[in-house]
Amino acid sequence: MTNSASIRGARVGAGPMGEQDRGHKVERIARDFFCSNNHHASQFFAATVNPEDVPSEIDCPHCGLPAGMDKANPPQVAKIEPYKTHLAYVKERRTDEEAAEILDEALQAIRERRERAAAAAKARG
């Protein structure tokens, strides 16, 4: 049996138990937010916060869509863009002519590298 000063089941750095030891509790107000998927989320703010500083919309913690305080008219997503591949982004930046030119340059570089490798192999063997 080891002689240890630790208390079994307590974690390192654990503070004292009980509300009286945790400091001053600030008054708070709850605001309810609703998204278009009928999710409800309550967010708490300090009672001293100006009403103008309370956000009118948040991201729904359940689905990530915008959530507002009006249950009857939750904010709508303007446009959900589908996932784009890397190639789709490249096609947005380049014209077909530019793409063909870049491809030709890359193919030419590969051909030159292969020719040099073949010449080097021939010289060794």
N, CA, C and O atoms as CSV, one atom per row, in Angstrom:
chain,resi,resn,atom,element,x,y,z
A,1,MET,N,N,0.842,-1.170,0.000
A,1,MET,CA,C,0.000,0.000,0.000
A,1,MET,C,C,0.888,1.234,0.000
A,1,MET,O,O,1.855,1.314,0.758
A,2,THR,N,N,0.554,2.197,-0.857
A,2,THR,CA,C,1.370,3.409,-0.935
A,2,THR,C,C,0.814,4.466,-0.013
A,2,THR,O,O,-0.386,4.511,0.257
A,3,ASN,N,N,1.688,5.305,0.461
A,3,ASN,CA,C,1.290,6.396,1.326
A,3,ASN,C,C,1.147,7.634,0.447
A,3,ASN,O,O,2.152,8.193,0.008
A,4,SER,N,N,-0.070,8.068,0.186
A,4,SER,CA,C,-0.308,9.184,-0.735
A,4,SER,C,C,-1.166,10.236,-0.058
A,4,SER,O,O,-2.085,9.926,0.701
A,5,ALA,N,N,-0.842,11.495,-0.352
A,5,ALA,CA,C,-1.606,12.587,0.231
A,5,ALA,C,C,-2.839,12.925,-0.598
A,5,ALA,O,O,-3.642,13.768,-0.198
A,6,SER,N,N,-2.994,12.279,-1.744
A,6,SER,CA,C,-4.138,12.600,-2.603
A,6,SER,C,C,-5.411,11.941,-2.102
A,6,SER,O,O,-5.378,10.928,-1.403
A,7,ILE,N,N,-6.512,12.527,-2.470
A,7,ILE,CA,C,-7.812,11.981,-2.102
A,7,ILE,C,C,-8.322,11.187,-3.283
A,7,ILE,O,O,-8.355,11.692,-4.405
A,8,ARG,N,N,-8.710,9.978,-3.050
A,8,ARG,CA,C,-9.164,9.124,-4.127
A,8,ARG,C,C,-10.427,9.702,-4.761
A,8,ARG,O,O,-11.376,10.061,-4.064
A,9,GLY,N,N,-10.426,9.788,-6.104
A,9,GLY,CA,C,-11.589,10.285,-6.826
A,9,GLY,C,C,-11.545,11.782,-7.089
A,9,GLY,O,O,-12.388,12.289,-7.828
A,10,ALA,N,N,-10.602,12.501,-6.515
A,10,ALA,CA,C,-10.505,13.949,-6.752
A,10,ALA,C,C,-9.519,14.191,-7.882
A,10,ALA,O,O,-8.524,13.477,-8.010
A,11,ARG,N,N,-9.788,15.173,-8.682
A,11,ARG,CA,C,-8.875,15.481,-9.778
A,11,ARG,C,C,-7.915,16.582,-9.341
A,11,ARG,O,O,-8.205,17.348,-8.422
A,12,VAL,N,N,-6.790,16.650,-9.999
A,12,VAL,CA,C,-5.787,17.658,-9.682
A,12,VAL,C,C,-6.345,19.031,-10.007
A,12,VAL,O,O,-6.884,19.230,-11.096
A,13,GLY,N,N,-6.231,19.970,-9.103
A,13,GLY,CA,C,-6.697,21.328,-9.335
A,13,GLY,C,C,-8.162,21.536,-9.041
A,13,GLY,O,O,-8.697,22.611,-9.311
A,14,ALA,N,N,-8.824,20.535,-8.495
A,14,ALA,CA,C,-10.243,20.674,-8.204
A,14,ALA,C,C,-10.433,21.712,-7.103
A,14,ALA,O,O,-9.723,21.707,-6.097
A,15,GLY,N,N,-11.385,22.585,-7.305
A,15,GLY,CA,C,-11.655,23.631,-6.324
A,15,GLY,C,C,-12.580,23.140,-5.242
A,15,GLY,O,O,-13.039,21.998,-5.271
A,16,PRO,N,N,-12.850,23.999,-4.293
A,16,PRO,CA,C,-13.749,23.604,-3.209
A,16,PRO,C,C,-15.179,23.428,-3.724
A,16,PRO,O,O,-15.580,24.062,-4.699
A,17,MET,N,N,-15.915,22.588,-3.078
A,17,MET,CA,C,-17.289,22.322,-3.477
A,17,MET,C,C,-18.214,23.338,-2.817
A,17,MET,O,O,-17.911,23.858,-1.743
A,18,GLY,N,N,-19.325,23.613,-3.455
A,18,GLY,CA,C,-20.306,24.502,-2.864
A,18,GLY,C,C,-20.336,25.862,-3.532
A,18,GLY,O,O,-19.295,26.398,-3.911
A,19,GLU,N,N,-21.529,26.419,-3.675
A,19,GLU,CA,C,-21.722,27.693,-4.369
A,19,GLU,C,C,-21.064,28.863,-3.640
A,19,GLU,O,O,-20.597,29.802,-4.284
A,20,GLN,N,N,-21.022,28.819,-2.316
A,20,GLN,CA,C,-20.463,29.938,-1.568
A,20,GLN,C,C,-18.979,30.131,-1.859
A,20,GLN,O,O,-18.457,31.231,-1.678
A,21,ASP,N,N,-18.301,29.102,-2.297
A,21,ASP,CA,C,-16.872,29.199,-2.556
A,21,ASP,C,C,-16.549,29.516,-4.018
A,21,ASP,O,O,-15.376,29.639,-4.370
A,22,ARG,N,N,-17.548,29.647,-4.860
A,22,ARG,CA,C,-17.303,29.836,-6.282
A,22,ARG,C,C,-17.338,31.283,-6.723
A,22,ARG,O,O,-17.172,31.555,-7.912
A,23,GLY,N,N,-17.543,32.203,-5.836
A,23,GLY,CA,C,-17.492,33.606,-6.200
A,23,GLY,C,C,-18.858,34.223,-6.360
A,23,GLY,O,O,-19.877,33.626,-6.014
A,24,HIS,N,N,-18.862,35.433,-6.893
A,24,HIS,CA,C,-20.071,36.233,-7.027
A,24,HIS,C,C,-20.867,35.778,-8.252
A,24,HIS,O,O,-20.314,35.658,-9.345
A,25,LYS,N,N,-22.146,35.531,-8.072
A,25,LYS,CA,C,-22.997,35.114,-9.180
A,25,LYS,C,C,-23.703,36.347,-9.745
A,25,LYS,O,O,-24.356,37.085,-9.007
A,26,VAL,N,N,-23.571,36.569,-11.049
A,26,VAL,CA,C,-24.138,37.738,-11.718
A,26,VAL,C,C,-25.552,37.414,-12.184
A,26,VAL,O,O,-25.831,36.304,-12.637
A,27,GLU,N,N,-26.440,38.398,-12.066
A,27,GLU,CA,C,-27.791,38.197,-12.595
A,27,GLU,C,C,-27.714,38.034,-14.106
A,27,GLU,O,O,-26.878,38.643,-14.775
A,28,ARG,N,N,-28.597,37.206,-14.621
A,28,ARG,CA,C,-28.585,36.976,-16.059
A,28,ARG,C,C,-30.003,36.931,-16.590
A,28,ARG,O,O,-30.966,36.718,-15.854
A,29,ILE,N,N,-30.098,37.140,-17.902
A,29,ILE,CA,C,-31.393,37.065,-18.584
A,29,ILE,C,C,-31.295,36.017,-19.679
A,29,ILE,O,O,-30.238,35.821,-20.278
A,30,ALA,N,N,-32.404,35.353,-19.929
A,30,ALA,CA,C,-32.437,34.325,-20.975
A,30,ALA,C,C,-33.140,34.875,-22.198
A,30,ALA,O,O,-34.150,35.570,-22.085
A,31,ARG,N,N,-32.614,34.567,-23.349
A,31,ARG,CA,C,-33.255,34.908,-24.621
A,31,ARG,C,C,-33.439,33.611,-25.386
A,31,ARG,O,O,-32.523,32.794,-25.475
A,32,ASP,N,N,-34.633,33.430,-25.936
A,32,ASP,CA,C,-34.940,32.226,-26.693
A,32,ASP,C,C,-34.750,32.490,-28.179
A,32,ASP,O,O,-35.159,33.527,-28.701
A,33,PHE,N,N,-34.117,31.528,-28.851
A,33,PHE,CA,C,-33.868,31.625,-30.283
A,33,PHE,C,C,-34.468,30.404,-30.968
A,33,PHE,O,O,-34.482,29.304,-30.415
A,34,PHE,N,N,-34.968,30.623,-32.197
A,34,PHE,CA,C,-35.641,29.570,-32.957
A,34,PHE,C,C,-35.096,29.560,-34.375
A,34,PHE,O,O,-34.908,30.614,-34.982
A,35,CYS,N,N,-34.841,28.356,-34.907
A,35,CYS,CA,C,-34.363,28.235,-36.287
A,35,CYS,C,C,-35.476,27.668,-37.156
A,35,CYS,O,O,-36.535,27.291,-36.654
A,36,SER,N,N,-35.233,27.609,-38.461
A,36,SER,CA,C,-36.259,27.135,-39.389
A,36,SER,C,C,-36.495,25.629,-39.295
A,36,SER,O,O,-37.450,25.122,-39.883
A,37,ASN,N,N,-35.648,24.910,-38.572
A,37,ASN,CA,C,-35.863,23.471,-38.346
A,37,ASN,C,C,-36.639,23.212,-37.058
A,37,ASN,O,O,-36.661,22.086,-36.562
A,38,ASN,N,N,-37.277,24.254,-36.513
A,38,ASN,CA,C,-38.076,24.173,-35.289
A,38,ASN,C,C,-37.260,23.801,-34.058
A,38,ASN,O,O,-37.796,23.213,-33.119
A,39,HIS,N,N,-35.964,24.137,-34.050
A,39,HIS,CA,C,-35.150,23.934,-32.856
A,39,HIS,C,C,-35.300,25.148,-31.953
A,39,HIS,O,O,-35.504,26.267,-32.425
A,40,HIS,N,N,-35.197,24.918,-30.667
A,40,HIS,CA,C,-35.284,25.987,-29.672
A,40,HIS,C,C,-33.996,25.980,-28.862
A,40,HIS,O,O,-33.541,24.930,-28.410
A,41,ALA,N,N,-33.412,27.162,-28.684
A,41,ALA,CA,C,-32.191,27.290,-27.886
A,41,ALA,C,C,-32.323,28.501,-26.979
A,41,ALA,O,O,-32.705,29.580,-27.430
A,42,SER,N,N,-32.010,28.327,-25.709
A,42,SER,CA,C,-31.992,29.444,-24.761
A,42,SER,C,C,-30.548,29.866,-24.551
A,42,SER,O,O,-29.683,29.043,-24.250
A,43,GLN,N,N,-30.302,31.145,-24.711
A,43,GLN,CA,C,-28.974,31.701,-24.473
A,43,GLN,C,C,-29.069,32.667,-23.312
A,43,GLN,O,O,-30.043,33.412,-23.199
A,44,PHE,N,N,-28.083,32.661,-22.460
A,44,PHE,CA,C,-28.084,33.523,-21.283
A,44,PHE,C,C,-27.083,34.650,-21.468
A,44,PHE,O,O,-25.981,34.452,-21.979
A,45,PHE,N,N,-27.495,35.850,-21.036
A,45,PHE,CA,C,-26.663,37.039,-21.102
A,45,PHE,C,C,-26.696,37.720,-19.743
A,45,PHE,O,O,-27.662,37.579,-18.994
A,46,ALA,N,N,-25.642,38.457,-19.428
A,46,ALA,CA,C,-25.617,39.204,-18.174
A,46,ALA,C,C,-26.722,40.250,-18.204
A,46,ALA,O,O,-26.968,40.870,-19.239
A,47,ALA,N,N,-27.382,40.445,-17.081
A,47,ALA,CA,C,-28.497,41.399,-17.014
A,47,ALA,C,C,-28.026,42.827,-17.244
A,47,ALA,O,O,-28.833,43.697,-17.570
A,48,THR,N,N,-26.747,43.077,-17.083
A,48,THR,CA,C,-26.214,44.428,-17.259
A,48,THR,C,C,-25.908,44.764,-18.717
A,48,THR,O,O,-25.556,45.904,-19.022
A,49,VAL,N,N,-26.038,43.797,-19.617
A,49,VAL,CA,C,-25.742,44.025,-21.039
A,49,VAL,C,C,-26.842,44.880,-21.655
A,49,VAL,O,O,-28.026,44.660,-21.398
A,50,ASN,N,N,-26.448,45.852,-22.465
A,50,ASN,CA,C,-27.439,46.676,-23.163
A,50,ASN,C,C,-28.244,45.812,-24.117
A,50,ASN,O,O,-27.683,44.914,-24.745
A,51,PRO,N,N,-29.554,46.059,-24.247
A,51,PRO,CA,C,-30.369,45.266,-25.174
A,51,PRO,C,C,-29.872,45.341,-26.623
A,51,PRO,O,O,-30.069,44.402,-27.393
A,52,GLU,N,N,-29.227,46.458,-26.998
A,52,GLU,CA,C,-28.702,46.572,-28.368
A,52,GLU,C,C,-27.519,45.630,-28.600
A,52,GLU,O,O,-27.224,45.260,-29.736
A,53,ASP,N,N,-26.843,45.245,-27.508
A,53,ASP,CA,C,-25.675,44.382,-27.627
A,53,ASP,C,C,-26.032,42.897,-27.689
A,53,ASP,O,O,-25.180,42.071,-28.017
A,54,VAL,N,N,-27.267,42.554,-27.380
A,54,VAL,CA,C,-27.703,41.167,-27.478
A,54,VAL,C,C,-27.910,40.856,-28.958
A,54,VAL,O,O,-28.640,41.583,-29.632
A,55,PRO,N,N,-27.293,39.803,-29.480
A,55,PRO,CA,C,-27.423,39.516,-30.909
A,55,PRO,C,C,-28.860,39.167,-31.284
A,55,PRO,O,O,-29.574,38.520,-30.519
A,56,SER,N,N,-29.270,39.603,-32.470
A,56,SER,CA,C,-30.617,39.284,-32.934
A,56,SER,C,C,-30.665,37.897,-33.563
A,56,SER,O,O,-31.733,37.291,-33.654
A,57,GLU,N,N,-29.510,37.394,-33.998
A,57,GLU,CA,C,-29.421,36.049,-34.566
A,57,GLU,C,C,-28.195,35.352,-34.015
A,57,GLU,O,O,-27.173,35.978,-33.732
A,58,ILE,N,N,-28.319,34.027,-33.866
A,58,ILE,CA,C,-27.187,33.184,-33.491
A,58,ILE,C,C,-27.191,31.983,-34.423
A,58,ILE,O,O,-28.148,31.780,-35.171
A,59,ASP,N,N,-26.146,31.197,-34.384
A,59,ASP,CA,C,-26.130,29.923,-35.093
A,59,ASP,C,C,-26.787,28.892,-34.187
A,59,ASP,O,O,-26.424,28.764,-33.017
A,60,CYS,N,N,-27.746,28.165,-34.726
A,60,CYS,CA,C,-28.454,27.150,-33.941
A,60,CYS,C,C,-27.445,26.104,-33.453
A,60,CYS,O,O,-26.708,25.546,-34.266
A,61,PRO,N,N,-27.395,25.824,-32.137
A,61,PRO,CA,C,-26.445,24.823,-31.638
A,61,PRO,C,C,-26.790,23.406,-32.077
A,61,PRO,O,O,-25.963,22.505,-31.940
A,62,HIS,N,N,-27.995,23.189,-32.601
A,62,HIS,CA,C,-28.406,21.843,-33.009
A,62,HIS,C,C,-28.066,21.552,-34.464
A,62,HIS,O,O,-27.587,20.466,-34.790
A,63,CYS,N,N,-28.318,22.543,-35.356
A,63,CYS,CA,C,-28.127,22.273,-36.784
A,63,CYS,C,C,-27.235,23.289,-37.491
A,63,CYS,O,O,-26.848,23.061,-38.637
A,64,GLY,N,N,-26.896,24.402,-36.843
A,64,GLY,CA,C,-26.011,25.377,-37.453
A,64,GLY,C,C,-26.688,26.432,-38.311
A,64,GLY,O,O,-26.024,27.353,-38.786
A,65,LEU,N,N,-27.998,26.318,-38.519
A,65,LEU,CA,C,-28.704,27.333,-39.299
A,65,LEU,C,C,-28.890,28.599,-38.460
A,65,LEU,O,O,-28.791,28.543,-37.234
A,66,PRO,N,N,-29.157,29.726,-39.098
A,66,PRO,CA,C,-29.401,30.943,-38.318
A,66,PRO,C,C,-30.667,30.789,-37.470
A,66,PRO,O,O,-31.660,30.209,-37.909
A,67,ALA,N,N,-30.607,31.318,-36.251
A,67,ALA,CA,C,-31.755,31.272,-35.344
A,67,ALA,C,C,-32.030,32.685,-34.848
A,67,ALA,O,O,-31.106,33.409,-34.477
A,68,GLY,N,N,-33.304,33.076,-34.843
A,68,GLY,CA,C,-33.713,34.399,-34.382
A,68,GLY,C,C,-34.680,34.294,-33.221
A,68,GLY,O,O,-35.059,33.195,-32.815
A,69,MET,N,N,-35.082,35.448,-32.684
A,69,MET,CA,C,-35.946,35.465,-31.511
A,69,MET,C,C,-37.430,35.370,-31.851
A,69,MET,O,O,-38.241,35.169,-30.947
A,70,ASP,N,N,-37.812,35.507,-33.110
A,70,ASP,CA,C,-39.209,35.430,-33.515
A,70,ASP,C,C,-39.526,33.993,-33.919
A,70,ASP,O,O,-39.089,33.520,-34.968
A,71,LYS,N,N,-40.302,33.300,-33.061
A,71,LYS,CA,C,-40.603,31.890,-33.329
A,71,LYS,C,C,-41.431,31.721,-34.600
A,71,LYS,O,O,-41.254,30.744,-35.327
A,72,ALA,N,N,-42.334,32.663,-34.875
A,72,ALA,CA,C,-43.206,32.552,-36.044
A,72,ALA,C,C,-42.449,32.809,-37.346
A,72,ALA,O,O,-42.830,32.285,-38.393
A,73,ASN,N,N,-41.386,33.606,-37.295
A,73,ASN,CA,C,-40.620,33.941,-38.503
A,73,ASN,C,C,-39.125,33.753,-38.265
A,73,ASN,O,O,-38.395,34.736,-38.132
A,74,PRO,N,N,-38.661,32.508,-38.208
A,74,PRO,CA,C,-37.222,32.309,-38.009
A,74,PRO,C,C,-36.458,32.762,-39.254
A,74,PRO,O,O,-37.011,32.742,-40.354
A,75,PRO,N,N,-35.208,33.166,-39.101
A,75,PRO,CA,C,-34.433,33.603,-40.264
A,75,PRO,C,C,-34.225,32.460,-41.257
A,75,PRO,O,O,-34.028,31.306,-40.878
A,76,GLN,N,N,-34.274,32.816,-42.523
A,76,GLN,CA,C,-34.090,31.826,-43.580
A,76,GLN,C,C,-32.667,31.917,-44.123
A,76,GLN,O,O,-32.054,32.984,-44.124
A,77,VAL,N,N,-32.165,30.798,-44.574
A,77,VAL,CA,C,-30.846,30.768,-45.188
A,77,VAL,C,C,-30.994,31.319,-46.594
A,77,VAL,O,O,-31.839,30.857,-47.361
A,78,ALA,N,N,-30.176,32.304,-46.934
A,78,ALA,CA,C,-30.272,32.930,-48.246
A,78,ALA,C,C,-30.009,31.918,-49.357
A,78,ALA,O,O,-30.770,31.837,-50.321
A,79,LYS,N,N,-28.942,31.156,-49.223
A,79,LYS,CA,C,-28.601,30.196,-50.271
A,79,LYS,C,C,-27.647,29.175,-49.683
A,79,LYS,O,O,-26.625,29.534,-49.098
A,80,ILE,N,N,-27.978,27.911,-49.836
A,80,ILE,CA,C,-27.086,26.853,-49.381
A,80,ILE,C,C,-26.263,26.418,-50.586
A,80,ILE,O,O,-26.789,25.852,-51.544
A,81,GLU,N,N,-24.966,26.691,-50.522
A,81,GLU,CA,C,-24.105,26.311,-51.633
A,81,GLU,C,C,-23.662,24.871,-51.455
A,81,GLU,O,O,-23.261,24.470,-50.363
A,82,PRO,N,N,-23.734,24.094,-52.526
A,82,PRO,CA,C,-23.295,22.702,-52.422
A,82,PRO,C,C,-21.774,22.632,-52.264
A,82,PRO,O,O,-21.057,23.592,-52.547
A,83,TYR,N,N,-21.311,21.488,-51.811
A,83,TYR,CA,C,-19.877,21.267,-51.661
A,83,TYR,C,C,-19.219,21.351,-53.029
A,83,TYR,O,O,-19.697,20.756,-53.995
A,84,LYS,N,N,-18.124,22.090,-53.105
A,84,LYS,CA,C,-17.393,22.200,-54.363
A,84,LYS,C,C,-16.072,21.462,-54.234
A,84,LYS,O,O,-15.403,21.516,-53.202
A,85,THR,N,N,-15.717,20.778,-55.299
A,85,THR,CA,C,-14.429,20.098,-55.331
A,85,THR,C,C,-13.340,21.105,-55.670
A,85,THR,O,O,-13.621,22.237,-56.063
A,86,HIS,N,N,-12.110,20.680,-55.512
A,86,HIS,CA,C,-10.979,21.531,-55.872
A,86,HIS,C,C,-11.049,21.882,-57.361
A,86,HIS,O,O,-10.771,23.014,-57.756
A,87,LEU,N,N,-11.419,20.906,-58.167
A,87,LEU,CA,C,-11.506,21.142,-59.608
A,87,LEU,C,C,-12.552,22.200,-59.938
A,87,LEU,O,O,-12.349,22.998,-60.853
A,88,ALA,N,N,-13.663,22.221,-59.214
A,88,ALA,CA,C,-14.701,23.222,-59.462
A,88,ALA,C,C,-14.183,24.631,-59.184
A,88,ALA,O,O,-14.492,25.570,-59.918
A,89,TYR,N,N,-13.389,24.771,-58.114
A,89,TYR,CA,C,-12.804,26.082,-57.815
A,89,TYR,C,C,-11.788,26.486,-58.885
A,89,TYR,O,O,-11.719,27.655,-59.264
A,90,VAL,N,N,-11.006,25.529,-59.370
A,90,VAL,CA,C,-10.029,25.823,-60.419
A,90,VAL,C,C,-10.748,26.261,-61.695
A,90,VAL,O,O,-10.312,27.194,-62.370
A,91,LYS,N,N,-11.838,25.592,-62.019
A,91,LYS,CA,C,-12.586,25.947,-63.230
A,91,LYS,C,C,-13.189,27.343,-63.136
A,91,LYS,O,O,-13.378,28.005,-64.156
A,92,GLU,N,N,-13.494,27.795,-61.924
A,92,GLU,CA,C,-14.007,29.159,-61.751
A,92,GLU,C,C,-12.928,30.197,-62.038
A,92,GLU,O,O,-13.223,31.294,-62.511
A,93,ARG,N,N,-11.669,29.841,-61.746
A,93,ARG,CA,C,-10.573,30.806,-61.899
A,93,ARG,C,C,-9.967,30.810,-63.292
A,93,ARG,O,O,-9.392,31.822,-63.693
A,94,ARG,N,N,-10.071,29.726,-64.045
A,94,ARG,CA,C,-9.387,29.599,-65.329
A,94,ARG,C,C,-10.368,29.373,-66.477
A,94,ARG,O,O,-11.405,28.729,-66.317
A,95,THR,N,N,-10.014,29.915,-67.628
A,95,THR,CA,C,-10.796,29.627,-68.836
A,95,THR,C,C,-10.305,28.308,-69.415
A,95,THR,O,O,-9.263,27.801,-68.998
A,96,ASP,N,N,-11.035,27.748,-70.362
A,96,ASP,CA,C,-10.622,26.488,-70.983
A,96,ASP,C,C,-9.298,26.656,-71.720
A,96,ASP,O,O,-8.472,25.744,-71.735
A,97,GLU,N,N,-9.095,27.831,-72.336
A,97,GLU,CA,C,-7.845,28.071,-73.063
A,97,GLU,C,C,-6.656,28.110,-72.105
A,97,GLU,O,O,-5.601,27.542,-72.388
A,98,GLU,N,N,-6.837,28.789,-70.966
A,98,GLU,CA,C,-5.763,28.840,-69.973
A,98,GLU,C,C,-5.456,27.451,-69.427
A,98,GLU,O,O,-4.294,27.102,-69.223
A,99,ALA,N,N,-6.492,26.664,-69.193
A,99,ALA,CA,C,-6.306,25.311,-68.679
A,99,ALA,C,C,-5.551,24.446,-69.684
A,99,ALA,O,O,-4.665,23.681,-69.304
A,100,ALA,N,N,-5.900,24.566,-70.975
A,100,ALA,CA,C,-5.210,23.796,-72.011
A,100,ALA,C,C,-3.741,24.197,-72.095
A,100,ALA,O,O,-2.870,23.346,-72.276
A,101,GLU,N,N,-3.469,25.485,-71.963
A,101,GLU,CA,C,-2.080,25.972,-72.008
A,101,GLU,C,C,-1.263,25.434,-70.838
A,101,GLU,O,O,-0.125,25.000,-71.014
A,102,ILE,N,N,-1.851,25.466,-69.641
A,102,ILE,CA,C,-1.150,24.951,-68.452
A,102,ILE,C,C,-0.925,23.453,-68.571
A,102,ILE,O,O,0.135,22.953,-68.195
A,103,LEU,N,N,-1.911,22.734,-69.090
A,103,LEU,CA,C,-1.780,21.292,-69.272
A,103,LEU,C,C,-0.680,20.973,-70.277
A,103,LEU,O,O,0.110,20.054,-70.058
A,104,ASP,N,N,-0.620,21.723,-71.377
A,104,ASP,CA,C,0.432,21.501,-72.384
A,104,ASP,C,C,1.814,21.728,-71.780
A,104,ASP,O,O,2.739,20.957,-72.035
A,105,GLU,N,N,1.955,22.788,-70.978
A,105,GLU,CA,C,3.245,23.068,-70.335
A,105,GLU,C,C,3.644,21.937,-69.388
A,105,GLU,O,O,4.807,21.532,-69.359
A,106,ALA,N,N,2.684,21.426,-68.613
A,106,ALA,CA,C,2.971,20.342,-67.678
A,106,ALA,C,C,3.345,19.064,-68.420
A,106,ALA,O,O,4.279,18.368,-68.021
A,107,LEU,N,N,2.629,18.752,-69.490
A,107,LEU,CA,C,2.946,17.551,-70.270
A,107,LEU,C,C,4.321,17.663,-70.923
A,107,LEU,O,O,5.065,16.683,-70.964
A,108,GLN,N,N,4.665,18.841,-71.431
A,108,GLN,CA,C,5.969,19.055,-72.045
A,108,GLN,C,C,7.083,18.865,-71.010
A,108,GLN,O,O,8.116,18.264,-71.305
A,109,ALA,N,N,6.865,19.377,-69.805
A,109,ALA,CA,C,7.864,19.214,-68.744
A,109,ALA,C,C,8.047,17.739,-68.390
A,109,ALA,O,O,9.170,17.298,-68.147
A,110,ILE,N,N,6.966,16.982,-68.359
A,110,ILE,CA,C,7.050,15.541,-68.063
A,110,ILE,C,C,7.800,14.825,-69.171
A,110,ILE,O,O,8.648,13.977,-68.894
A,111,ARG,N,N,7.503,15.151,-70.418
A,111,ARG,CA,C,8.187,14.511,-71.558
A,111,ARG,C,C,9.694,14.794,-71.509
A,111,ARG,O,O,10.502,13.889,-71.718
A,112,GLU,N,N,10.070,16.050,-71.235
A,112,GLU,CA,C,11.492,16.406,-71.158
A,112,GLU,C,C,12.181,15.653,-70.030
A,112,GLU,O,O,13.311,15.192,-70.194
A,113,ARG,N,N,11.513,15.524,-68.884
A,113,ARG,CA,C,12.083,14.792,-67.754
A,113,ARG,C,C,12.283,13.321,-68.111
A,113,ARG,O,O,13.305,12.734,-67.757
A,114,ARG,N,N,11.320,12.723,-68.804
A,114,ARG,CA,C,11.441,11.311,-69.212
A,114,ARG,C,C,12.567,11.127,-70.217
A,114,ARG,O,O,13.312,10.150,-70.157
A,115,GLU,N,N,12.684,12.081,-71.145
A,115,GLU,CA,C,13.757,11.991,-72.143
A,115,GLU,C,C,15.123,12.085,-71.467
A,115,GLU,O,O,16.040,11.347,-71.827
A,116,ARG,N,N,15.271,12.993,-70.484
A,116,ARG,CA,C,16.547,13.118,-69.772
A,116,ARG,C,C,16.847,11.849,-68.985
A,116,ARG,O,O,17.991,11.397,-68.948
A,117,ALA,N,N,15.803,11.258,-68.343
A,117,ALA,CA,C,15.997,10.039,-67.571
A,117,ALA,C,C,16.387,8.890,-68.489
A,117,ALA,O,O,17.246,8.081,-68.139
A,118,ALA,N,N,15.759,8.809,-69.668
A,118,ALA,CA,C,16.092,7.730,-70.614
A,118,ALA,C,C,17.505,7.918,-71.142
A,118,ALA,O,O,18.242,6.942,-71.284
A,119,ALA,N,N,17.902,9.158,-71.437
A,119,ALA,CA,C,19.259,9.423,-71.926
A,119,ALA,C,C,20.292,9.074,-70.855
A,119,ALA,O,O,21.343,8.513,-71.165
A,120,ALA,N,N,19.999,9.401,-69.610
A,120,ALA,CA,C,20.915,9.092,-68.520
A,120,ALA,C,C,21.031,7.598,-68.323
A,120,ALA,O,O,22.127,7.101,-68.062
A,121,ALA,N,N,19.937,6.866,-68.440
A,121,ALA,CA,C,19.957,5.409,-68.287
A,121,ALA,C,C,20.740,4.767,-69.430
A,121,ALA,O,O,21.455,3.786,-69.225
A,122,LYS,N,N,20.602,5.322,-70.632
A,122,LYS,CA,C,21.309,4.797,-71.813
A,122,LYS,C,C,22.811,5.033,-71.671
A,122,LYS,O,O,23.626,4.193,-72.051
A,123,ALA,N,N,23.159,6.199,-71.112
A,123,ALA,CA,C,24.583,6.513,-70.947
A,123,ALA,C,C,25.229,5.621,-69.911
A,123,ALA,O,O,26.415,5.314,-70.029
A,124,ARG,N,N,24.498,5.197,-68.907
A,124,ARG,CA,C,25.040,4.312,-67.869
A,124,ARG,C,C,25.127,2.874,-68.341
A,124,ARG,O,O,25.997,2.125,-67.896
A,125,GLY,N,N,24.257,2.491,-69.215
A,125,GLY,CA,C,24.168,1.080,-69.538
A,125,GLY,C,C,24.642,0.741,-70.842
A,125,GLY,O,O,24.615,-0.428,-71.224
